[in-house]
């Protein structure tokens, strides 16, 4: 595995962290923008 240099390994780790942060942000935004039970009291 000579192609796995330190720079490539660091870039891989940083890429995984960025993807995780993006997914966490999207999930948090979806949870905060969904309608709550209080909004559905019109029944």
BELSULTA-V413660 format. One record per residue. RES is the residue in one letter. PHI is phi in whole degrees, 0 to 359 (NA if undefined). OMEGA is omega in degrees with one decimal (999 if undefined). D_CENTER is the distance of its C-alpha to the mean C-alpha in whole Angstrom. Layout:
RES/PHI/OMEGA/D_CENTER ; RES/PHI/OMEGA/D_CENTER
This chain:
X/NA/-178.5/30 ; X/287/-178.4/31 ; X/286/-179.3/28 ; X/277/177.1/26 ; X/280/-179.8/27 ; X/297/-179.5/25 ; X/294/179.3/24 ; X/294/178.5/22 ; X/297/178.4/21 ; X/298/179.3/19 ; X/295/178.2/18 ; X/296/178.8/16 ; X/296/179.9/15 ; X/297/177.9/13 ; X/298/179.1/12 ; X/294/178.6/10 ; X/297/-179.6/9 ; X/296/178.5/8 ; X/298/178.4/6 ; X/297/178.5/4 ; X/295/178.4/4 ; X/295/179.6/3 ; X/295/177.9/2 ; X/295/178.4/3 ; X/296/-179.9/5 ; X/297/179.0/6 ; X/293/179.0/7 ; X/296/179.2/9 ; X/295/178.5/10 ; X/295/179.7/11 ; X/290/-177.3/13 ; X/281/-176.5/14 ; X/260/179.2/16 ; X/284/179.4/17 ; X/291/179.0/21 ; X/267/178.8/22 ; X/295/-179.7/25 ; X/294/-178.1/27 ; X/284/-173.8/27 ; X/253/-177.7/29 ; X/274/-179.0/32 ; X/286/-177.7/34 ; X/293/999/35
